[in-house]
């Protein structure tokens, strides 16, 4: 009886040791993992006996997957897919203008810019979140205070270390999204470690964190630029009021923070900093990325640990 019990224990242990999926990369490297999903472009998985973090790997880097039940999938015919070919474009039945509500093919948002006579363009999400660019796992925070010209005291954050992802595209945030997903397996972090990106990704296919210049449409629609570069508190209030009235009309979230009106972009400055866009700003606020008129870039960027507003965009 004792011998039978030992054999049963050994059998269970051996089956447990084999109960894993093996991802074989095209460079002959093996990854022992639990494959969660295989999409048209990526493998979604977690490391076997590793942290409970969901990782992504482009299918174009994978030779095969051997599953725990012995079946196999091969990906030799997969090729790197261009950003344009991969994008899930919604069906469009009419032309749009900036400020219109787009609600077609399961995609709903505020039109902030158009091309091709309004048949294509960019949508801004109607909902919003307040998030940092990076999460707690891959940042160090040094808190201090800065007295502003107005006399207010504001907590400031410095972000030290980190990883430069190469999400440096200023004109197309979808390219930055693809770059992030490609980088995750090699840098040891999960998508959840980049909260602004992850929030946009969770909205579904085609939604992404906009690049720096894609937010120019938001400024053009609501900013009412002037040439002297100054932006008063009254200008800020008027801008937010116009934006919030539009959100109320379409059932969206109002901008909740006063006196700011700033959003994270996906465009990276370096390992420590990313570009946010302040849609108009008082000249004394030194950590903005743009000042009025839109397009005058401040080159220092902003600490990735800073909590700014996040809105996703979607092409049409």
C-alpha positions, 0 to 999 in steps of 0.5 A: 500500500505504501509503495502504491501511495509513493507511486501516486505521489510521484505521478502527480508530481511529474504531471505537475512538472510537465503541466506547462506550455513551452513557447519556442522563439525563432532564436531557439530560446524557450519560455516556459509559460502559461499561455492565456490567449493567442491573438492575431498579432500577439501571444498573451501569457504569464511565466511558469512559476513566475510572478502573476503578471500578464506579458505579451509577445509578438507572434512574428517572434514565435516559432511554435507553442507546445501546450501542456496537453501535447498539442502544438501550434506553429507560427512559421508563416507569421510576418511582422505586421505593419501598424497600418495593416494591423489597425482595426478600422471601424466602418464609416457611413458618412463624413464628420467634422471636429466636435461631432459625435462618432458612433458607428461599428461599436466605436463611440467618441468625440471627433477631434480631427478629420482628413479626407473630407471627414471620412477619416480622422481621430476620436477622443474617448468620452471617459477619462482617468487620472493616472501616472505614465508608470506604476509603482513597480518600476519607479522611485518617487522623491517627493518635495514641495514647490511654491508657485508664483500664485503662493500655492504649494504644490507637491512635485515628484521626480522619477529616477531610473526606469527604462527607455521604451523607445515610444518616441513617435510624436505623430502616431500613438498607435506606433508607440503602443506597438513599440511598448508591447514589443518591449515588454517581454525583454524589460521584465515588466507587464502592461499593468506597470504602465497605467496610462497605456493599460487603461487605454488598452482596456477600452478595446480594440483600436483604442490607444494612448495618443501621441503628443501631436495627436492631441493638437486636435483637442487644442484646435477644437477648444483652445482659441489660441492667441499669438502672445503665448499668454494664457490666463485663468479666465482662458482656462475656465473658458476652455474647460467650460467649452470642453465640459459642455461638449462632454455633457452633450454626449454623455461623457466625463467632464474634466475634473481638475482645477485649474489644470487642463493637461493630458498624458501622451504616449510620446517618451522623452527618455527613461525618466520623462514623457510628454504631456500636453497642457492645452493652454497654460499660464507661463509660470507653470514650468512643467507643461509640454506646450504653451499657447499657441499650440506647438511651442514645445518645452523640451524637458518633458515631465516625470513619468510618476506624475498623475495626469489626466488620460483620454484614449483615442481611436482612428476612423 
